[in-house]
């Protein structure tokens, strides 16, 4: 501590007395060669009780020593004066009040510039000296044996003393600390922050208690450690700032436990987030994108979702040990990694990976593949091409992990993860988290895959059953549209048809099979075939619907609505029958658009309900608009409102029919209405 105090006098100015001297209250007495007192300090007055006037000129033995010890003291005094050797020890002294106390003495011979000889006696109360000795011994032992690192730094932030515990923590011998600053001893710790904290304690006197700091020391330059640091300002009894005492406790185990707990919490949060975000739709590409978005950046800097091409196509297959793997990329996500994005397979592209590449190994074995520290030779087994490997190397890919996507016992593909900015390599906890994410997402991906395959099959079937008609047939100009249901539901059973008949007549049909999926599409195909066959017989529309009703009744309780119209250009008329369908709209030049007032009739398949035929005028230039309910129905508006909106869009009878179809779909088909739309528009030619 005295070293810390002396440093403040580096400028050469005087400093205050040490608090230690005040505590000891050392008395000074000077004797001549005869043993008479010639100097008597105020501390001597306090210690022995005699004033200077009472002591000066007296023999010291008479004033200070008990009669029993006079001879011994005289001999010791003579030895010091004769030999010049100092004497130190404890001796009982007699005080003025008659009491006796033990006093620690140190006697030495003095010579002035004239050769005169004197004796100097320094004395202090023995109990005070012993107490200070015990305090110093206790402090010394505690500091030396403490498992806590302890240090004292002076006001210039240089080490004054360091115990062995701190020397072991820092990996630097205690003696090599002295005179050096923290930044010199601990280059791998945030020295700026530490020294700022020490200065703050020096300035304010407010202790800093239990501040955590993290870094590496020469004692363990590989692993990161954590310490709890406490700082206290040191002052003497007069308030002079001597420096700062520091205590350092290694809390690495608690720190690592806290880091692991926080990592576990993040993993649980990520898994919960994945459960909420993955599988929001049955769209395969969207589901793959959701998985990649969840993985970045919490788990990896780059994430790709790849499926076996056979799996996407609905075939159950996988590469054999010597075969390449045909991999279809579905989604790639990255954080600030343009080189990696250029190296990745474009979404939707199929790339063949060699048998020895890591993703092939992953999908073939159904086991994760992890390369904690990626080397140059590893990149060739990760990237699809040498050019891509070069891009990955320039991007700084240093750790790689691929986990299989497995659902219902089948390997679908892999979740491919890379780290660039995150300095940590993939480890066991990352592997567990990636497998959990992959397992949850694989089920959603598999559901989306089978749904997409089923929907594609139904849509293909439905499209194959819809007609391909010429723009002009008989006396009509015709345009049509079919829009399948959105990706969140299956295809429906909507259909339309344009059937040329004898004598220039044309049959127009729009229908809707209730239900969705392959069954609805198949029923629609059968009804369309039956309608085409019956139309060739030139039946009355009501009679034709009666036959369709009987056919529908035999199709596993199917129900459908339908409008059947026959246009005769020679008569300028249309004969129309309705089976529970929405009414067609008629547009005539010079008149407002209207919904035809037809008997609604019962849907096909109900049975026992008669149908009727209505004749309506249909002169050249007139338009007939037939549609299914998917065009006009929504959850937010009444049907009457939507039908009025339809009529409002038909105000221009001269608009080209193809343009009119697009206009109606764009304006009327509501995103919330996940239903098929069939639209057929016919205009009578002159």
Phi and psi in degrees as a GROMACS rama.xvg file:
@    title "Ramachandran Plot"
@    xaxis  label "Phi"
@    yaxis  label "Psi"
@TYPE xy
-62.6248  -32.1575  UNK-2
-64.9061  -38.1308  UNK-3
-65.0272  -39.6776  UNK-4
-69.2711  -37.956  UNK-5
-67.4684  -25.6538  UNK-6
-65.5539  -25.8638  UNK-7
-72.3383  -11.8575  UNK-8
-96.93  17.206  UNK-9
-60.426  -24.054  UNK-10
-78.0565  -6.42757  UNK-11
96.5806  -8.50986  UNK-12
-79.3537  163.366  UNK-13
-69.6378  152.311  UNK-14
-123.943  162.412  UNK-15
-71.4842  162.585  UNK-16
-66.2043  153.839  UNK-17
-71.0026  141.274  UNK-18
-64.0284  -25.9084  UNK-19
-64.8622  -39.7206  UNK-20
-64.983  -36.7395  UNK-21
-64.2953  -39.0905  UNK-22
-66.7447  -43.4596  UNK-23
-70.1787  -31.0167  UNK-24
51.6323  54.3155  UNK-25
-69.2272  128.549  UNK-26
-93.1919  139.555  UNK-27
-115.468  131.535  UNK-28
-134.964  130.196  UNK-29
-113.544  132.688  UNK-30
-118.128  149.176  UNK-31
-84.7333  -175.105  UNK-32
-67.4826  -17.2239  UNK-33
-90.1136  -6.28087  UNK-34
91.4258  11.6005  UNK-35
-88.443  147.839  UNK-36
-78.0546  121.924  UNK-37
-111.399  -21.5793  UNK-38
-135.397  139.219  UNK-39
-142.153  112.446  UNK-40
-81.2668  160.655  UNK-41
-58.4178  -34.0639  UNK-42
-65.5224  -31.8909  UNK-43
-66.828  -39.9878  UNK-44
-56.4582  -44.6653  UNK-45
-68.3759  -38.3405  UNK-46
-73.7834  -44.8012  UNK-47
-99.922  -18.5272  UNK-48
93.446  -6.39088  UNK-49
-95.9586  138.388  UNK-50
-76.0458  167.056  UNK-51
-60.4408  -39.6303  UNK-52
-62.5963  -33.9126  UNK-53
-79.0949  -26.7865  UNK-54
-95.6598  -37.7121  UNK-55
-61.5757  135.985  UNK-56
84.9812  -12.1873  UNK-57
-85.1274  154.596  UNK-58
-70.371  132.558  UNK-59
-61.5842  -37.3821  UNK-60
-62.2678  -32.4315  UNK-61
-75.8922  -33.2824  UNK-62
-84.9942  -41.0208  UNK-63
-106.588  -22.3078  UNK-64
-109.828  141.147  UNK-65
-69.4081  148.137  UNK-66
-53.0782  -32.3741  UNK-67
-67.0234  -22.9277  UNK-68
-111.597  9.30425  UNK-69
-62.2157  -48.7122  UNK-70
-58.1433  -43.9807  UNK-71
-63.5353  -42.1307  UNK-72
-67.3289  -40.3554  UNK-73
-60.6599  -41.8423  UNK-74
-63.8726  -45.6324  UNK-75
-62.136  -38.7987  UNK-76
-64.1492  -41.3609  UNK-77
-65.659  -39.0098  UNK-78
-63.3146  -44.0379  UNK-79
-62.6402  -44.4572  UNK-80
-68.7583  -33.8342  UNK-81
-78.6996  -40.6918  UNK-82
-98.6415  -23.8182  UNK-83
80.0755  1.97685  UNK-84
-84.3337  131.708  UNK-85
-71.2443  158.304  UNK-86
-131.309  138.166  UNK-87
-136.614  143.916  UNK-88
169.665  176.043  UNK-89
-99.1344  142.565  UNK-90
-146.935  140.648  UNK-91
-75.046  134.981  UNK-92
-121.682  156.368  UNK-93
-101.368  127.407  UNK-94
-92.917  165.302  UNK-95
-59.079  -35.4861  UNK-96
-77.8977  4.10179  UNK-97
91.5904  -7.29026  UNK-98
-79.8952  162.466  UNK-99
-120.75  135.522  UNK-100
-137.334  151.023  UNK-101
-81.8312  131.085  UNK-102
-126.877  136.997  UNK-103
-83.7084  124.715  UNK-104
-114.047  148.044  UNK-105
-137.064  117.939  UNK-106
-112.86  138.454  UNK-107
-148.316  156.332  UNK-108
-88.2416  139.125  UNK-109
-120.562  146.551  UNK-110
-131.245  130.4  UNK-111
-93.1433  -175.244  UNK-112
-71.8574  -10.6726  UNK-113
-98.8672  1.02963  UNK-114
88.2958  6.00838  UNK-115
-71.8321  142.156  UNK-116
-107.679  137.668  UNK-117
-136.322  169.33  UNK-118
-120.759  130.595  UNK-119
-104.918  128.929  UNK-120
-117.376  124.857  UNK-121
-107.849  130.644  UNK-122
-137.008  143.753  UNK-123
-146.338  151.315  UNK-124
-61.9033  129.056  UNK-125
-63.6878  -37.9542  UNK-126
-62.846  -38.3437  UNK-127
-66.3306  -42.9048  UNK-128
-62.419  -44.2338  UNK-129
-63.9025  -39.6896  UNK-130
-62.0168  -44.0483  UNK-131
-65.1206  -38.5303  UNK-132
-61.7369  -44.1959  UNK-133
-62.5862  -42.5322  UNK-134
-61.773  -43.8824  UNK-135
-65.3162  -43.3337  UNK-136
-62.8983  -43.0269  UNK-137
-62.5002  -46.1952  UNK-138
-61.6348  -42.7532  UNK-139
-63.1468  -45.1146  UNK-140
-66.7867  -41.888  UNK-141
-62.5223  -44.5664  UNK-142
-64.729  -42.8363  UNK-143
-68.9377  -38.9583  UNK-144
-97.9972  -5.68871  UNK-145
-64.8373  136.443  UNK-146
-74.8449  -10.2842  UNK-147
-88.2276  136.508  UNK-148
-70.4145  127.397  UNK-149
-127.021  142.471  UNK-150
-152.15  155.639  UNK-151
-123.302  129.597  UNK-152
-117.34  146.832  UNK-153
-84.0976  -174.419  UNK-154
-70.632  -10.9943  UNK-155
-97.0252  10.283  UNK-156
67.0917  28.8056  UNK-157
-102.848  142.912  UNK-158
-63.9687  132.615  UNK-159
-102.745  -43.616  UNK-160
-149.219  151.069  UNK-161
-143.962  134.696  UNK-162
-85.9086  172.246  UNK-163
-66.9282  -32.2818  UNK-164
-61.4994  -44.4711  UNK-165
-69.9374  -34.304  UNK-166
-60.9253  -40.497  UNK-167
-67.5796  -41.4154  UNK-168
-60.2408  -45.5997  UNK-169
-80.7424  -15.5143  UNK-170
71.4479  24.0612  UNK-171
-131.52  130.781  UNK-172
-54.235  148.391  UNK-173
-57.4699  -42.1066  UNK-174
-65.2917  -26.2577  UNK-175
-80.922  -6.4684  UNK-176
-79.7659  -37.7832  UNK-177
-59.4492  129.325  UNK-178
86.0208  -5.45175  UNK-179
-108.42  156.866  UNK-180
-92.8767  166.797  UNK-181
-58.4555  -43.3031  UNK-182
-65.1739  -23.7283  UNK-183
-77.4432  -34.2227  UNK-184
-87.482  -32.3986  UNK-185
-122.816  74.5775  UNK-186
-70.9287  -20.2573  UNK-187
-98.2366  14.017  UNK-188
-115.77  154.518  UNK-189
-69.9012  83.2073  UNK-190
-67.0371  -32.0506  UNK-191
-60.4869  -44.7422  UNK-192
-67.497  -40.2515  UNK-193
-65.1328  -47.1882  UNK-194
-67.5149  -33.196  UNK-195
-63.7761  -39.1702  UNK-196
-65.3979  -41.0643  UNK-197
-63.4176  -44.1702  UNK-198
-61.7441  -37.9365  UNK-199
-64.7055  -40.6896  UNK-200
-67.2457  -40.1283  UNK-201
-60.609  -40.0944  UNK-202
-75.0413  -43.9072  UNK-203
-97.5151  -26.5665  UNK-204
78.2949  0.902608  UNK-205
-83.9782  122.273  UNK-206
-63.5252  149.259  UNK-207
-106.567  118.931  UNK-208
-119.218  128.753  UNK-209
57.9437  50.4903  UNK-210
-91.8252  128.934  UNK-211
-85.4697  139.214  UNK-212
-141.339  150.484  UNK-213
-129.03  142.344  UNK-214
173.546  -166.705  UNK-215
-123.926  149.325  UNK-216
-124.103  171.475  UNK-217
-67.5687  -19.8264  UNK-218
-68.4982  -29.9605  UNK-219
-151.743  82.3772  UNK-220
-74.5387  -8.81471  UNK-221
-89.9705  -52.2951  UNK-222
-91.9451  144.263  UNK-223
-80.0098  136.213  UNK-224
-119.082  163.694  UNK-225
-128.707  144.409  UNK-226
-135.106  151.245  UNK-227
-100.883  121.429  UNK-228
-112.089  131.921  UNK-229
-126.365  140.105  UNK-230
-128.545  137.694  UNK-231
-137.017  136.412  UNK-232
-78.374  138.296  UNK-233
-101.862  131.73  UNK-234
-136.471  152.606  UNK-235
-87.5003  -175.357  UNK-236
-66.4683  -17.9919  UNK-237
-95.8568  2.32762  UNK-238
89.3335  5.95965  UNK-239
-70.2007  129.504  UNK-240
-75.9908  121.809  UNK-241
-97.3073  -30.0861  UNK-242
157.986  -153.926  UNK-243
-133.389  134.391  UNK-244
-95.9596  136.504  UNK-245
-123.459  137.567  UNK-246
-119.831  136.644  UNK-247
-127.424  122.164  UNK-248
-116.641  128.231  UNK-249
-75.7527  115.872  UNK-250
-117.791  31.8491  UNK-251
-59.3875  -42.3284  UNK-252
-63.3038  -45.0485  UNK-253
-64.9083  -38.3796  UNK-254
-62.7241  -45.6075  UNK-255
-66.1536  -37.6094  UNK-256
-62.8182  -40.0941  UNK-257
-65.6243  -40.7337  UNK-258
-62.7318  -42.3699  UNK-259
-65.5691  -39.8995  UNK-260
-63.7536  -41.7263  UNK-261
-65.698  -38.8218  UNK-262
-63.9822  -40.4613  UNK-263
-63.4615  -40.8084  UNK-264
-63.5081  -41.7251  UNK-265
-64.6342  -36.7534  UNK-266
-64.4479  -44.8655  UNK-267
-62.2198  -40.5187  UNK-268
-63.4311  -41.5674  UNK-269
-65.3465  -40.5835  UNK-270
-65.7272  -42.7091  UNK-271
-62.6182  -40.8486  UNK-272
-62.9041  -40.4363  UNK-273
-63.7357  -40.2569  UNK-274
-61.4682  -34.3747  UNK-275
-83.343  -30.7314  UNK-276
-98.6616  -23.1705  UNK-277
-95.2435  129.661  UNK-278
90.5273  26.3351  UNK-279
-71.1819  -19.7411  UNK-280
-134.616  174.77  UNK-281
-101.959  23.2767  UNK-282
-88.5104  125.554  UNK-283
-62.7862  -49.3298  UNK-284
-64.5618  -39.8181  UNK-285
-64.1385  -41.28  UNK-286
-63.9034  -41.3024  UNK-287
-63.75  -40.8351  UNK-288
-62.9604  -38.9152  UNK-289
-62.9809  -39.8218  UNK-290
-64.0726  -45.5382  UNK-291
-63.9722  -38.1515  UNK-292
-67.9631  -33.7595  UNK-293
-69.3291  -37.4193  UNK-294
-73.1994  -24.0175  UNK-295
-110.676  129.666  UNK-296
-101.261  6.15639  UNK-297
-60.6194  -39.9533  UNK-298
-104.549  -34.4222  UNK-299
-150.077  162.426  UNK-300
-84.8096  -24.4436  UNK-301
-137.228  132.342  UNK-302
-135.094  135.841  UNK-303
-130.998  141.074  UNK-304
-113.094  116.993  UNK-305
-123.526  137.74  UNK-306
-119.204  150.653  UNK-307
-63.5553  134.926  UNK-308
-61.2278  -34.9003  UNK-309
-62.8417  -35.9899  UNK-310
-67.4234  -43.1316  UNK-311
-60.5819  -36.532  UNK-312
-78.7367  -3.50726  UNK-313
90.237  10.8385  UNK-314
-101.104  144.048  UNK-315
-93.6235  107.856  UNK-316
-157.881  173.206  UNK-317
-169.166  156.522  UNK-318
-72.2217  141.743  UNK-319
-80.2951  168.287  UNK-320
-52.66  -33.2424  UNK-321
-102.993  8.11008  UNK-322
-102.955  151.523  UNK-323
-75.7356  163.79  UNK-324
-112.709  126.906  UNK-325
-86.2002  109.379  UNK-326
-110.83  128.665  UNK-327
-103.675  122.173  UNK-328
-78.7884  129.101  UNK-329
-107.155  -34.517  UNK-330
-157.375  144.421  UNK-331
-138.355  131.894  UNK-332
-131.989  142.562  UNK-333
-149.231  157.325  UNK-334
-112.602  110.021  UNK-335
49.3944  55.5299  UNK-336
-142.11  68.8697  UNK-337
-63.4831  -34.5926  UNK-338
-64.3562  -39.4486  UNK-339
-67.4441  -38.2679  UNK-340
-63.9442  -37.2964  UNK-341
-68.2374  -30.2945  UNK-342
-79.1069  -20.9008  UNK-343
-74.5115  154.951  UNK-344
-68.621  132.603  UNK-345
-61.276  145.739  UNK-346
-58.7094  132.118  UNK-347
91.3829  -13.9293  UNK-348
-83.4939  143.413  UNK-349
-102.635  125.733  UNK-350
-125.08  139.295  UNK-351
-94.1835  121.58  UNK-352
-99.2753  135.19  UNK-353
-63.0631  158.405  UNK-354
-58.5713  -29.1123  UNK-355
-92.2984  2.92233  UNK-356
-79.8968  154.648  UNK-357
-67.3919  -38.3057  UNK-358
-68.7287  -32.5215  UNK-359
-64.6078  -43.1578  UNK-360
-60.8512  -39.6798  UNK-361
-64.4337  -48.943  UNK-362
-75.695  -25.2604  UNK-363
-74.2072  -43.3525  UNK-364
-91.0937  -19.0458  UNK-365
71.6034  20.9141  UNK-366
-121.163  149.57  UNK-367
-64.6073  153.738  UNK-368
-127.143  121.863  UNK-369
-128.442  131.855  UNK-370
-120.108  98.1219  UNK-371
-61.6924  -45.9869  UNK-372
-119.439  104.409  UNK-373
-76.2984  128.795  UNK-374
-106.499  170.785  UNK-375
-58.1478  -39.4341  UNK-376
-68.8909  -22.6409  UNK-377
-73.4102  -30.8792  UNK-378
-61.611  -32.7736  UNK-379
-64.9743  -27.1636  UNK-380
-90.6527  -9.13403  UNK-381
-96.8867  -44.324  UNK-382
-83.3  152.888  UNK-383
-75.6437  -14.0839  UNK-384
-154.553  161.909  UNK-385
-59.8782  -35.8736  UNK-386
-64.3436  -42.4619  UNK-387
-65.5049  -36.4184  UNK-388
-61.9152  -39.1886  UNK-389
-64.6279  -39.0171  UNK-390
-64.7731  -40.8675  UNK-391
-64.2531  -38.1752  UNK-392
-65.1633  -43.341  UNK-393
-67.2575  -31.1306  UNK-394
-72.1735  -21.711  UNK-395
89.8949  30.904  UNK-396
-63.8773  120.85  UNK-397
-121.157  -8.13006  UNK-398
-150.077  142.695  UNK-399
-137.759  143.06  UNK-400
-149.267  130.448  UNK-401
-127.576  128.474  UNK-402
-121.96  141.872  UNK-403
-74.8359  148.481  UNK-404
-96.7792  108.41  UNK-405
-121.368  126.18  UNK-406
-137.316  129.75  UNK-407
54.4132  38.8232  UNK-408
79.5152  3.5576  UNK-409
-114.214  133.702  UNK-410
-79.4691  117.043  UNK-411
-90.0336  -35.3433  UNK-412
172.979  -144.487  UNK-413
-149.504  150.648  UNK-414
-98.733  115.929  UNK-415
-104.151  121.801  UNK-416
-124.768  140.993  UNK-417
-137.693  149.185  UNK-418
-118.629  135.773  UNK-419
-127.071  -62.4101  UNK-420
-78.7478  -37.2151  UNK-421
-67.1876  117.968  UNK-422
-74.1662  -15.416  UNK-423
-80.2151  142.664  UNK-424
-79.2179  154.969  UNK-425
-60.8484  137.647  UNK-426
-129.815  -168.806  UNK-427
-60.9801  -43.5876  UNK-428
-64.5129  -39.3635  UNK-429
-62.9654  -39.3341  UNK-430
-63.442  -44.565  UNK-431
-61.0613  -43.3995  UNK-432
-65.502  -43.8587  UNK-433
-62.217  -39.9046  UNK-434
-66.042  -38.3326  UNK-435
-65.132  -44.6531  UNK-436
-60.8018  -45.3048  UNK-437
-63.4815  -40.1129  UNK-438
-64.225  -43.8251  UNK-439
-66.771  -44.0972  UNK-440
-70.6749  -32.6674  UNK-441
-59.4601  -39.4501  UNK-442
-63.3177  -43.215  UNK-443
-66.1356  -40.3892  UNK-444
-64.3668  -40.7623  UNK-445
-65.0375  -41.8222  UNK-446
-60.4465  -45.0544  UNK-447
-64.1699  -37.6298  UNK-448
-62.9471  -49.0264  UNK-449
-68.5359  -36.8562  UNK-450
-63.4855  -44.8887  UNK-451
-62.9737  -40.3611  UNK-452
-63.7101  -44.1055  UNK-453
-64.844  -41.1052  UNK-454
-67.1399  -41.5538  UNK-455
-61.9282  -40.5902  UNK-456
-62.0907  -47.1636  UNK-457
-64.3926  -41.3221  UNK-458
-66.5535  -40.6401  UNK-459
-62.0503  -43.0996  UNK-460
-61.9535  -45.3122  UNK-461
-65.2565  -44.7291  UNK-462
-63.6212  -35.6804  UNK-463
-66.6225  -23.93  UNK-464
-90.0288  -15.8243  UNK-465
-78.4005  150.415  UNK-466
-78.7432  159.578  UNK-467
-119.951  97.0601  UNK-468
-104.625  153.651  UNK-469
-72.8722  156.683  UNK-470
-66.6857  -20.1763  UNK-471
-130.312  127.848  UNK-472
-143.257  131.161  UNK-473
57.4327  -127.394  UNK-474
-100.033  20.8464  UNK-475
-123.244  144.992  UNK-476
-100.061  127.594  UNK-477
-127.338  142.065  UNK-478
-139.969  149.9  UNK-479
-148.04  162.053  UNK-480
-144.585  143.444  UNK-481
-128.629  125.177  UNK-482
-120.931  116.148  UNK-483
-69.4776  168.011  UNK-484
-65.0938  161.68  UNK-485
-65.7092  173.054  UNK-486
-68.299  -14.079  UNK-487
-87.0462  -1.35585  UNK-488
-144.426  171.402  UNK-489
-82.7159  165.192  UNK-490
-67.4249  155.451  UNK-491
-105.681  -161.512  UNK-492
-115.579  28.3099  UNK-493
-71.6413  143.475  UNK-494
-152.307  164.127  UNK-495
-143.245  164.173  UNK-496
-156.613  149.04  UNK-497
-126.008  114.051  UNK-498
-119.163  111.904  UNK-499
-67.439  136.005  UNK-500
-120.322  178.979  UNK-501
-68.8664  158.367  UNK-502
61.6687  30.368  UNK-503
77.0971  6.05858  UNK-504
-80.2991  159.758  UNK-505
-137.848  132.487  UNK-506
-96.1014  134.542  UNK-507
-116.341  130.51  UNK-508
-132.891  135.44  UNK-509
-135.937  130.193  UNK-510
-143.82  168.182  UNK-511
-147.115  113.17  UNK-512
-82.8552  127.778  UNK-513
-68.125  141.451  UNK-514
106.319  -173.577  UNK-515
-153.096  170.042  UNK-516
91.2205  -167.505  UNK-517
-62.5147  -38.8037  UNK-518
-60.4791  -45.4357  UNK-519
-64.2631  -41.531  UNK-520
-64.5461  -40.1566  UNK-521
-65.4145  -42.8276  UNK-522
-61.8927  -42.6887  UNK-523
-57.3226  -43.6347  UNK-524
-61.4994  -39.8039  UNK-525
-68.8493  -40.1255  UNK-526
-67.8052  -37.9461  UNK-527
-63.9572  -43.2292  UNK-528
-61.047  -43.5358  UNK-529
-64.2703  -40.6081  UNK-530
-63.0964  -43.6005  UNK-531
-61.7982  -41.745  UNK-532
-65.6939  -45.9878  UNK-533
-68.4613  -34.4405  UNK-534
-62.8076  -31.7288  UNK-535
-65.6258  -16.9675  UNK-536
-85.2329  -0.536173  UNK-537
56.0737  46.4764  UNK-538
-80.5794  157.295  UNK-539
-62.296  139.515  UNK-540
-52.1971  -40.3515  UNK-541
-65.6521  -39.9392  UNK-542
-65.7331  -39.7516  UNK-543
-61.5272  -41.7861  UNK-544
-65.1238  -32.984  UNK-545
-63.3333  -41.9237  UNK-546
-65.3378  -41.9307  UNK-547
-63.9112  -33.6518  UNK-548
-62.6468  -42.7084  UNK-549
-66.1985  -40.6331  UNK-550
-64.0691  -43.4267  UNK-551
-64.3617  -37.5772  UNK-552
-61.0122  -25.5589  UNK-553
-91.29  2.59061  UNK-554
-101.034  65.7251  UNK-555
51.1156  48.8721  UNK-556
60.0246  31.6975  UNK-557
-74.6096  151.63  UNK-558
-131.422  139.437  UNK-559
-144.996  153.76  UNK-560
-108.289  155.957  UNK-561
-161.241  143.777  UNK-562
-119.564  128.344  UNK-563
-123.386  123.799  UNK-564
-129.49  142.52  UNK-565
-121.35  120.813  UNK-566
-97.3754  129.655  UNK-567
-116.389  105.796  UNK-568
-68.276  -25.0464  UNK-569
-69.7147  -36.2413  UNK-570
-92.5258  -11.831  UNK-571
63.6782  39.4421  UNK-572
-138.205  162.138  UNK-573
-125.581  136.275  UNK-574
-108.189  121.779  UNK-575
-128.326  139.141  UNK-576
-129.4  145.035  UNK-577
-124.013  132.956  UNK-578
-116.971  76.264  UNK-579
71.0757  17.0177  UNK-580
-99.9833  163.086  UNK-581
-65.0712  144.965  UNK-582
-70.4312  143.033  UNK-583
-67.4082  160.456  UNK-584
-107.99  140.748  UNK-585
-116.849  136.172  UNK-586
-122.345  121.329  UNK-587
-122.176  137.256  UNK-588
-55.4518  133.597  UNK-589
83.9631  -5.27462  UNK-590
-125.725  153.257  UNK-591
-69.0997  146.329  UNK-592
-58.8975  150.943  UNK-593
-144.314  154.719  UNK-594
-90.752  128.243  UNK-595
-65.9185  134.174  UNK-596
-86.1409  90.8592  UNK-597
-114.724  149.328  UNK-598
-59.0945  129.124  UNK-599
-66.9138  -40.8731  UNK-600
72.4814  175.507  UNK-601
-101.947  151.644  UNK-602
-60.3389  153.499  UNK-603
-65.0917  136.587  UNK-604
102.629  -13.1953  UNK-605
-74.2237  -44.6348  UNK-606
81.081  147.338  UNK-607
78.8034  8.10697  UNK-608
-117.175  128.9  UNK-609
-77.214  149.844  UNK-610
-109.294  156.595  UNK-611
-132.594  154.33  UNK-612
-107.834  135.892  UNK-613
-119.047  132.95  UNK-614
-94.4078  131.929  UNK-615
-130.751  146.309  UNK-616
-68.3353  141.489  UNK-617
-148.012  82.7551  UNK-618
-84.4189  164.769  UNK-619
-53.6542  135.32  UNK-620
93.6982  -18.1702  UNK-621
-72.0816  152.051  UNK-622
-123.223  145.128  UNK-623
-122.11  126.848  UNK-624
-115.523  113.847  UNK-625
-111.061  142.712  UNK-626
-157.473  164.743  UNK-627
-104.051  168.005  UNK-628
-65.1923  -20.0431  UNK-629
-61.5329  -20.4471  UNK-630
-75.3778  -34.1906  UNK-631
-116.71  -21.4989  UNK-632
-81.1862  138.128  UNK-633
-140.664  168.741  UNK-634
-84.1187  -12.7341  UNK-635
-103.284  -13.6917  UNK-636
-130.185  153.541  UNK-637
-73.896  158.764  UNK-638
-64.652  -36.9131  UNK-639
-61.9268  -40.3097  UNK-640
-61.751  -41.9494  UNK-641
-70.9353  -36.1959  UNK-642
-68.3094  -36.3627  UNK-643
-63.2775  -37.8945  UNK-644
-64.9671  -37.1912  UNK-645
-61.2242  -47.473  UNK-646
-63.4293  -35.9953  UNK-647
-64.319  -27.5906  UNK-648
-83.2355  -6.81609  UNK-649
-101.961  18.5084  UNK-650
-72.6838  -10.1077  UNK-651
-112.687  93.6155  UNK-652
-69.0947  -14.7309  UNK-653
-90.8948  -1.65723  UNK-654
-64.3087  136.598  UNK-655
-55.2904  142.364  UNK-656
-65.6587  -39.3089  UNK-657
-61.4994  -42.5509  UNK-658
-65.4519  -38.4784  UNK-659
-62.7479  -41.1639  UNK-660
-60.3467  -47.5068  UNK-661
-63.1877  -39.7372  UNK-662
-62.7331  -43.3314  UNK-663
-65.6384  -43.0716  UNK-664
-63.5308  -44.0795  UNK-665
-65.0247  -40.8226  UNK-666
-82.2878  -30.9218  UNK-667
-106.633  -33.0486  UNK-668
-71.8111  110.325  UNK-669
-83.5621  137.408  UNK-670
-59.3687  -29.297  UNK-671
-75.6225  -13.1102  UNK-672
-93.7142  93.72  UNK-673
-85.9403  74.9293  UNK-674
-143.034  152.415  UNK-675
-65.3648  158.495  UNK-676
-131.996  126.868  UNK-677
-117.552  130.471  UNK-678
-135.454  130.269  UNK-679
-136.171  123.779  UNK-680
-123.215  130.038  UNK-681
-128.455  140.646  UNK-682
-126.385  131.358  UNK-683
-72.429  133.362  UNK-684
-93.1231  152.445  UNK-685
